[in-house]
Amino acid sequence: MEKSRIISAAVIAIGLALGGLFIALGINKVAVRDRAVTVKGLSTQDVKADYAVWPLSFGLMGNNLTSLYDDISDMQKTVRKFLISKGFSDKDIKQGNISVNNNWASYYGDKPEFHYTINTSMIISTENVDLVIANQGCQSELLSRGYIVNSDEWALDYQFNGLNELKPQMIEEATKNARAVAQKFADDSHSKLGGIRRAYQGQFSVENDQYQPWIKHVRVVTTVDYFLN
């Protein structure tokens, strides 16, 4: 009986020892598995706009509405002809709506000199970005002829539509840069860089150059988690 109890106790002791060993090995595997480093990789590229939208506005004031319509119609034709002479195609020039304001309908103080103000616009939409760049400020030539045409520089919109073609190359570059940073960290910590645990592709951003808005700064940041062995 005494011998049987000794054997049972030994078996239990061995079982507990093995159980502790397995638990320790399991914890060690979890610790190794959870050793990781999170790094970011950046890719930037400057590109030129491939489309431009350029609004021009002009208007007249007077007391005879019928005459004003005739005058603004003539002005539309003059401005269109002028833009075509600068190299823009007719299909690139779109005529905006005409709006009329009755200045005498509501006023305070002295009665305005002119009963009506009539306004309209022309919008140039073109892939010929260089032509738009070259002709910024050309409305001064119209001014010398007595035509006031306004161009709001903040409304001039340079666009870039080729982002989808850039994405694969930029993501690849950003990922390579992230791996280089992770490798440096692994070397400095005397570790071996493992595979990717998780990866996050950041948002692409496209920003105008401060002084040349037709130049776009494209940027993407990727975040990657690497295992460390």
Rosetta blueprint (number, residue, H / E / L):
1 M L
2 E H
3 K H
4 S H
5 R H
6 I H
7 I H
8 S H
9 A H
10 A H
11 V H
12 I H
13 A H
14 I H
15 G H
16 L H
17 A H
18 L H
19 G H
20 G H
21 L H
22 F H
23 I H
24 A H
25 L H
26 G H
27 I H
28 N H
29 K H
30 V H
31 A H
32 V H
33 R H
34 D L
35 R L
36 A E
37 V E
38 T E
39 V E
40 K E
41 G E
42 L E
43 S E
44 T E
45 Q E
46 D E
47 V E
48 K E
49 A L
50 D L
51 Y E
52 A E
53 V E
54 W E
55 P E
56 L E
57 S E
58 F E
59 G E
60 L E
61 M E
62 G E
63 N L
64 N L
65 L H
66 T H
67 S H
68 L H
69 Y H
70 D H
71 D H
72 I H
73 S H
74 D H
75 M H
76 Q H
77 K H
78 T H
79 V H
80 R H
81 K H
82 F H
83 L H
84 I H
85 S H
86 K L
87 G L
88 F L
89 S L
90 D H
91 K H
92 D H
93 I E
94 K E
95 Q E
96 G L
97 N L
98 I L
99 S E
100 V E
101 N E
102 N E
103 N L
104 W L
105 A L
106 S L
107 Y L
108 Y L
109 G L
110 D L
111 K L
112 P L
113 E L
114 F L
115 H L
116 Y E
117 T E
118 I E
119 N E
120 T E
121 S E
122 M E
123 I E
124 I E
125 S E
126 T E
127 E L
128 N L
129 V H
130 D H
131 L H
132 V H
133 I H
134 A H
135 N H
136 Q L
137 G L
138 C L
139 Q H
140 S H
141 E H
142 L H
143 L H
144 S L
145 R L
146 G L
147 Y L
148 I L
149 V L
150 N E
151 S L
152 D L
153 E L
154 W L
155 A L
156 L L
157 D E
158 Y E
159 Q E
160 F L
161 N L
162 G L
163 L H
164 N H
165 E H
166 L H
167 K H
168 P H
169 Q H
170 M H
171 I H
172 E H
173 E H
174 A H
175 T H
176 K H
177 N H
178 A H
179 R H
180 A H
181 V H
182 A H
183 Q H
184 K H
185 F H
186 A H
187 D H
188 D H
189 S L
190 H L
191 S L
192 K L
193 L E
194 G E
195 G E
196 I E
197 R E
198 R E
199 A E
200 Y E
201 Q E
202 G L
203 Q L
204 F L
205 S E
206 V E
207 E E
208 N E
209 D L
210 Q L
211 Y L
212 Q L
213 P L
214 W L
215 I E
216 K E
217 H E
218 V E
219 R E
220 V E
221 V E
222 T E
223 T E
224 V E
225 D E
226 Y E
227 F E
228 L E
229 N L
